[in-house]
Amino acid sequence: MNRFYLDVHALQTVPPSNLNRDDTGAPKTAVYGGVPRARVSSQAWKRATRSYFEEEQLLDPGELGVRTKKIVEVIADRIASADTSLEGGPAQQLAAEVVQAAGLKIEVPKRKADAASKNGDSEPLAEAKYLMFLSSRQLDGLAELAVEGAVDSKAFFKEKKNKDRAKALADIRHSVDIALFGRMVADVTDINVDAAAQVAHAISVHRVENESDYYTAVDDRNKDDEPGAGMIGTVDFNSATLYRYAALGIHQLAHNLGQGLREDESKTTPVRRAVEAFVRSFVESLPKGKINTFGNHTRPEAVIVKLRTTRPVSFVSAFEEPVRGGQGGRVREAVERLAEYIPDIERTYGDEASTLTWVLRVGPNTQKLSGIGTEAETIGDLTAAVGRAVAERLDTPA
């Protein structure tokens, strides 16, 4: 399959907020172009994107995965659902055996074991030493294998062919989120999955200095002779116009998904579905750090999506010199920077004949992007157009 990529760019203004905190509780920052910028880590926006799939029901639960250390517990629940006679201890034992047969290392966490011993409780379930990312179909497959070997599980899982089956079941029918964001298993490297998506740290297009809000809370039961606050504190925040960027290797996504999650559909269909869900979720999602404190629910003012055969290109260099802004705000100048920079870099490094571009924009401040590509009126129109184009390229012989 020929290599081709999807680039997603967004400008999003966020009011006072603390989307992504560092170890001191302050909003994360980075120095770029010699000045401090607001920053939201790629991990924070990947997590928000994954969560949005489920929150907005963009994908069927069967197309999503579970990332957890409690893999024995998750599989035991599936075993008990498949065969109620195995509920409880037998299901838990089978789950532990099938997980180990797949090559994954598990152990009872010392902290939980000590607590159980102190309280006279039964020994807690073993857990993986690290977060393990498995698709719903992979978990179901491992549970079914465990039920198959339930009569004499120790002998069953000693057989090499059954160990091989367990490992194979953990490496087929990848969920969309595993196909997008990858999976690394240090103990079983041959079931690692290379991520199809790359997400950049979002940074402000301008200089930012963090601020601090001093607040007090009143005790509702205080009497008139009990003045003063019940508590006082501070919370750090900033406000920023962020440049956000993600790149998606469509060829890698198609490889990771393989035949897809359903037997009755072509390889193109799950890839298109995954692309549309990723674009919409990345654009609309928002990390939830301090969201109840600041209520900073905004959407991007401008979104640019490019489908290209040349390697991915971020437009962050347009903001290496920080936007100064003024009474008119910063969005207009940021848009002007993009409108000038994009044609220049595409002319120098791009392939105009094979590159498709779409634009979604809001308000008069984004007017200068109107000539950059095909304009979409809604996010639904944008994702549908991108999905169609991806499907057409996948169906075109190399």
C-alpha positions as CSV (number, residue, x, y, z in Angstrom):
1,M,0.0,0.0,0.0
2,N,1.3,3.5,-0.8
3,R,2.0,5.7,2.2
4,F,-0.3,8.6,2.8
5,Y,-1.0,10.8,5.7
6,L,-3.7,13.0,7.3
7,D,-2.6,16.2,9.0
8,V,-5.0,17.9,11.4
9,H,-4.3,21.5,12.5
10,A,-6.5,23.6,14.9
11,L,-6.4,27.0,16.4
12,Q,-8.3,27.1,19.7
13,T,-8.7,29.9,22.2
14,V,-9.1,28.9,25.8
15,P,-10.1,31.4,28.6
16,P,-8.6,31.2,32.1
17,S,-8.0,27.5,32.6
18,N,-5.7,24.8,33.8
19,L,-6.1,22.0,31.3
20,N,-3.0,20.1,32.1
21,R,-1.0,20.5,35.4
22,D,2.6,19.9,36.2
23,D,3.8,18.4,39.5
24,T,3.3,21.8,41.3
25,G,-0.3,22.1,40.1
26,A,0.5,24.9,37.7
27,P,-0.4,24.8,34.0
28,K,2.3,23.2,31.9
29,T,4.5,25.5,29.9
30,A,7.3,25.3,27.3
31,V,9.8,27.7,25.8
32,Y,9.5,28.1,22.1
33,G,10.8,31.0,20.0
34,G,12.7,32.2,23.1
35,V,9.5,32.9,25.1
36,P,7.4,30.9,27.5
37,R,4.2,29.4,26.0
38,A,1.2,27.7,27.5
39,R,1.4,23.9,26.8
40,V,-1.0,21.0,26.9
41,S,0.8,17.7,26.7
42,S,0.2,15.2,23.9
43,Q,-0.7,12.6,26.5
44,A,-3.5,14.8,27.9
45,W,-5.1,15.4,24.5
46,K,-4.7,11.7,23.5
47,R,-6.5,10.7,26.6
48,A,-9.2,13.3,25.9
49,T,-9.5,12.0,22.3
50,R,-9.9,8.4,23.4
51,S,-12.5,9.3,26.1
52,Y,-14.5,11.3,23.5
53,F,-14.9,8.2,21.3
54,E,-17.0,6.6,24.1
55,E,-18.6,9.8,25.6
56,E,-20.1,10.8,22.2
57,Q,-20.6,7.3,21.0
58,L,-18.5,7.9,17.9
59,L,-17.5,4.2,17.9
60,D,-19.2,1.0,19.0
61,P,-17.9,-0.2,22.4
62,G,-16.7,-3.4,20.6
63,E,-14.3,-1.2,18.5
64,L,-12.6,0.2,21.6
65,G,-10.1,-1.2,24.0
66,V,-9.4,-1.2,27.8
67,R,-6.1,0.0,29.2
68,T,-5.6,-1.3,32.7
69,K,-3.4,-3.2,35.1
70,K,-6.5,-5.2,36.3
71,I,-6.4,-7.5,33.3
72,V,-7.1,-10.6,35.4
73,E,-10.3,-9.0,36.8
74,V,-11.5,-7.9,33.4
75,I,-11.0,-11.3,31.8
76,A,-12.5,-13.1,34.9
77,D,-15.7,-11.1,34.5
78,R,-15.9,-12.2,30.8
79,I,-15.3,-15.8,31.8
80,A,-18.1,-15.7,34.4
81,S,-20.4,-14.1,31.8
82,A,-19.6,-16.9,29.3
83,D,-20.1,-19.7,31.9
84,T,-21.8,-18.9,35.1
85,S,-20.6,-22.1,36.7
86,L,-17.1,-20.7,36.8
87,E,-18.1,-17.5,38.6
88,G,-15.8,-16.4,41.4
89,G,-12.6,-18.2,42.2
90,P,-12.5,-20.5,39.2
91,A,-13.0,-17.6,36.7
92,Q,-10.2,-15.7,38.5
93,Q,-7.8,-18.6,38.4
94,L,-8.6,-19.3,34.7
95,A,-8.1,-15.6,33.9
96,A,-4.7,-15.6,35.6
97,E,-3.6,-18.7,33.6
98,V,-4.7,-17.4,30.2
99,V,-3.0,-14.1,30.8
100,Q,0.3,-15.8,31.7
101,A,-0.1,-18.2,28.8
102,A,-0.1,-15.1,26.5
103,G,3.3,-14.2,28.0
104,L,2.1,-11.3,30.2
105,K,3.6,-11.1,33.7
106,I,1.3,-10.6,36.6
107,E,1.7,-10.4,40.4
108,V,-0.4,-9.4,43.5
109,P,0.6,-5.8,44.4
110,K,2.5,-5.8,47.7
111,R,0.5,-2.9,49.0
112,K,-2.8,-4.7,48.4
113,A,-1.5,-8.0,49.7
114,D,-0.3,-6.4,53.0
115,A,-3.6,-4.6,53.4
116,A,-5.6,-7.9,52.9
117,S,-3.4,-9.8,55.3
118,K,-3.8,-7.1,57.9
119,N,-7.6,-7.1,57.6
120,G,-7.9,-10.8,57.3
121,D,-9.3,-10.6,53.8
122,S,-8.6,-13.1,51.0
123,E,-5.7,-12.5,48.7
124,P,-6.5,-9.9,46.1
125,L,-6.3,-10.6,42.4
126,A,-3.0,-10.5,40.6
127,E,-2.4,-7.5,38.3
128,A,-0.1,-6.7,35.4
129,K,3.0,-4.7,36.4
130,Y,2.1,-2.1,33.8
131,L,-1.0,-0.8,32.0
132,M,-2.0,-3.3,29.4
133,F,-4.0,-2.2,26.4
134,L,-6.3,-4.9,24.9
135,S,-9.3,-4.6,22.6
136,S,-12.7,-5.8,23.6
137,R,-12.4,-8.6,21.0
138,Q,-9.0,-9.7,22.3
139,L,-10.4,-9.9,25.9
140,D,-13.4,-11.9,24.7
141,G,-11.0,-14.2,22.7
142,L,-8.8,-14.9,25.8
143,A,-11.9,-15.5,27.9
144,E,-13.3,-18.0,25.4
145,L,-9.9,-19.8,25.3
146,A,-9.9,-20.0,29.1
147,V,-13.4,-21.5,29.2
148,E,-12.3,-24.1,26.6
149,G,-9.5,-25.2,28.9
150,A,-11.5,-25.1,32.1
151,V,-11.7,-28.8,32.7
152,D,-7.9,-29.2,33.2
153,S,-6.5,-25.7,32.8
154,K,-3.0,-26.4,34.1
155,A,-2.4,-29.2,31.5
156,F,-4.3,-27.2,28.8
157,F,-2.0,-24.1,29.2
158,K,1.2,-26.2,29.4
159,E,0.7,-27.1,25.8
160,K,2.7,-24.9,23.4
161,K,-0.1,-24.8,20.9
162,N,-2.5,-23.3,23.5
163,K,0.2,-20.8,24.6
164,D,0.6,-19.8,21.0
165,R,-3.2,-19.4,20.6
166,A,-3.3,-17.2,23.7
167,K,-0.5,-14.9,22.3
168,A,-2.2,-14.8,18.9
169,L,-5.5,-13.8,20.4
170,A,-3.8,-10.9,22.1
171,D,-2.5,-9.7,18.7
172,I,-5.5,-9.8,16.4
173,R,-8.6,-7.7,16.0
174,H,-7.1,-4.6,17.3
175,S,-9.5,-1.9,18.5
176,V,-9.5,1.5,16.9
177,D,-7.8,3.2,19.8
178,I,-5.0,0.6,19.9
179,A,-4.6,0.9,16.1
180,L,-4.4,4.7,16.5
181,F,-2.3,5.1,19.6
182,G,-0.3,1.9,19.6
183,R,0.7,-0.5,22.3
184,M,4.0,-1.3,23.9
185,V,4.5,-4.5,26.0
186,A,8.0,-4.8,27.3
187,D,7.7,-8.5,28.2
188,V,6.1,-9.6,24.9
189,T,7.5,-7.3,22.2
190,D,6.1,-9.3,19.3
191,I,2.6,-8.1,20.2
192,N,3.6,-4.4,20.2
193,V,1.6,-2.2,17.9
194,D,3.1,0.8,16.2
195,A,0.9,3.9,16.6
196,A,-0.7,5.2,13.5
197,A,-1.3,8.6,15.1
198,Q,1.1,11.2,16.4
199,V,-0.2,14.1,18.6
200,A,1.9,17.2,19.2
201,H,2.0,19.1,22.4
202,A,-0.4,22.0,22.0
203,I,1.3,25.3,22.6
204,S,0.2,28.9,22.6
205,V,0.9,31.0,19.6
206,H,2.0,33.9,21.9
207,R,3.9,34.5,25.1
208,V,2.1,33.4,28.2
209,E,2.7,34.0,31.9
210,N,0.9,31.9,34.4
211,E,-1.4,33.7,36.9
212,S,-2.6,32.8,40.3
213,D,-6.1,33.1,41.7
214,Y,-6.5,33.6,45.5
215,Y,-9.8,32.2,46.7
216,T,-11.7,31.8,49.9
217,A,-14.6,29.5,50.9
218,V,-17.2,30.3,53.6
219,D,-18.4,27.8,56.2
220,D,-22.2,27.8,55.7
221,R,-22.7,27.0,59.4
222,N,-20.6,30.0,60.7
223,K,-22.5,32.4,63.0
224,D,-22.2,36.2,63.0
225,D,-19.5,36.0,65.7
226,E,-17.4,33.6,63.7
227,P,-16.0,35.8,60.9
228,G,-13.4,34.7,58.4
229,A,-13.1,32.0,55.7
230,G,-13.5,28.3,56.2
231,M,-10.5,27.8,53.9
232,I,-8.3,29.8,51.7
233,G,-6.1,28.7,48.8
234,T,-4.7,29.5,45.4
235,V,-5.1,28.0,41.9
236,D,-2.8,28.7,39.0
237,F,-4.2,29.3,35.5
238,N,-3.5,30.9,32.2
239,S,-5.4,31.8,29.0
240,A,-4.2,31.1,25.5
241,T,-4.8,30.7,21.8
242,L,-3.4,27.2,21.2
243,Y,-2.0,25.7,18.0
244,R,-2.8,22.0,18.0
245,Y,-1.6,19.4,15.6
246,A,-1.9,15.7,14.9
247,A,-0.7,13.4,12.1
248,L,-2.2,10.1,11.1
249,G,-0.6,7.5,8.9
250,I,-3.5,6.0,7.0
251,H,-1.4,3.1,5.7
252,Q,-0.3,2.2,9.2
253,L,-3.9,2.5,10.5
254,A,-5.0,0.1,7.8
255,H,-2.2,-2.3,8.6
256,N,-3.0,-2.2,12.3
257,L,-6.8,-2.8,11.8
258,G,-6.1,-5.6,9.3
259,Q,-9.4,-7.1,8.3
260,G,-11.3,-5.0,10.8
261,L,-13.5,-5.9,13.6
262,R,-16.4,-7.2,11.6
263,E,-16.5,-10.2,9.3
264,D,-19.1,-8.7,6.9
265,E,-17.2,-5.6,5.8
266,S,-14.3,-4.7,3.6
267,K,-10.9,-3.5,4.9
268,T,-11.7,0.1,3.8
269,T,-14.8,0.5,5.9
270,P,-13.2,0.2,9.4
271,V,-10.4,2.5,8.3
272,R,-12.8,5.2,7.1
273,R,-14.8,4.8,10.3
274,A,-11.7,5.2,12.4
275,V,-10.4,8.2,10.5
276,E,-13.8,10.0,10.8
277,A,-13.9,9.3,14.5
278,F,-10.4,10.4,15.1
279,V,-10.7,13.7,13.3
280,R,-13.9,14.6,15.0
281,S,-12.7,13.5,18.4
282,F,-9.4,15.2,18.2
283,V,-11.0,18.5,17.1
284,E,-13.9,18.5,19.6
285,S,-12.3,16.9,22.7
286,L,-10.9,18.9,25.6
287,P,-8.7,17.8,28.5
288,K,-10.7,18.0,31.8
289,G,-8.1,19.5,34.1
290,K,-9.8,21.9,36.6
291,I,-12.9,22.0,34.2
292,N,-15.3,22.4,37.2
293,T,-13.3,25.4,38.4
294,F,-13.0,27.3,35.1
295,G,-15.7,25.9,32.9
296,N,-13.5,26.6,29.9
297,H,-15.6,24.8,27.2
298,T,-14.5,26.2,23.9
299,R,-14.1,24.7,20.4
300,P,-11.5,25.5,17.7
301,E,-12.0,28.7,15.7
302,A,-10.2,27.2,12.8
303,V,-9.5,23.6,11.6
304,I,-7.3,22.7,8.6
305,V,-7.1,19.0,7.5
306,K,-4.7,17.9,4.8
307,L,-4.5,14.5,3.1
308,R,-1.1,14.1,1.6
309,T,1.4,11.7,0.1
310,T,4.4,13.6,1.3
311,R,5.5,13.2,4.9
312,P,3.5,15.0,7.6
313,V,4.0,18.7,8.1
314,S,3.3,20.7,11.2
315,F,2.7,24.4,10.8
316,V,4.0,25.4,14.2
317,S,6.9,27.2,12.7
318,A,4.5,29.9,11.7
319,F,4.4,30.9,15.4
320,E,8.2,30.6,16.2
321,E,8.0,34.4,16.4
322,P,5.3,34.8,19.0
323,V,2.1,36.5,18.0
324,R,1.9,39.9,19.6
325,G,-1.8,40.6,19.4
326,G,-3.4,43.7,20.7
327,Q,-6.9,45.0,21.3
328,G,-8.2,42.8,18.5
329,G,-7.0,39.6,20.2
330,R,-4.6,37.0,18.8
331,V,-6.8,34.8,16.6
332,R,-6.8,37.2,13.6
333,E,-3.0,37.5,13.6
334,A,-2.6,33.7,14.1
335,V,-4.9,33.1,11.1
336,E,-2.9,35.6,9.0
337,R,0.3,33.8,9.9
338,L,-1.1,30.5,8.7
339,A,-2.6,31.9,5.6
340,E,0.9,33.1,4.6
341,Y,2.9,30.2,5.8
342,I,0.9,27.3,4.5
343,P,1.2,28.1,0.7
344,D,4.9,28.8,1.2
345,I,5.7,25.5,2.8
346,E,3.4,23.5,0.5
347,R,5.0,25.1,-2.5
348,T,8.4,24.3,-1.3
349,Y,7.9,20.8,0.1
350,G,4.5,19.6,-0.8
351,D,2.9,17.9,-3.8
352,E,0.0,20.0,-4.9
353,A,-1.3,17.3,-7.3
354,S,-1.8,14.7,-4.6
355,T,-2.7,16.9,-1.6
356,L,-6.3,17.6,-0.6
357,T,-7.2,20.3,1.9
358,W,-10.3,21.1,3.9
359,V,-11.0,24.1,6.1
360,L,-13.6,24.5,9.0
361,R,-13.7,28.0,10.4
362,V,-15.8,30.2,12.7
363,G,-16.2,34.0,12.6
364,P,-14.7,36.9,10.7
365,N,-11.3,36.6,12.3
366,T,-10.7,33.4,10.3
367,Q,-11.7,34.9,6.9
368,K,-8.1,34.7,5.4
369,L,-8.2,30.9,5.6
370,S,-11.1,30.7,3.1
371,G,-8.8,30.2,0.1
372,I,-6.6,27.5,1.7
373,G,-8.9,24.6,0.8
374,T,-12.4,23.3,0.4
375,E,-14.6,24.9,3.1
376,A,-16.9,22.7,5.2
377,E,-19.9,24.2,7.0
378,T,-20.0,21.8,9.9
379,I,-17.7,19.4,11.7
380,G,-20.0,16.6,10.3
381,D,-19.4,17.8,6.8
382,L,-15.7,17.9,7.4
383,T,-15.3,14.4,8.8
384,A,-17.6,12.9,6.1
385,A,-15.6,14.6,3.3
386,V,-12.3,13.4,4.8
387,G,-13.6,9.9,5.2
388,R,-14.8,9.7,1.6
389,A,-11.4,10.8,0.3
390,V,-9.6,8.3,2.5
391,A,-11.8,5.5,1.3
392,E,-11.3,6.5,-2.3
393,R,-7.5,6.4,-1.9
394,L,-7.6,3.1,-0.2
395,D,-9.7,1.6,-3.0
396,T,-7.4,3.0,-5.7
397,P,-4.9,0.4,-6.8
398,A,-1.3,1.3,-6.0
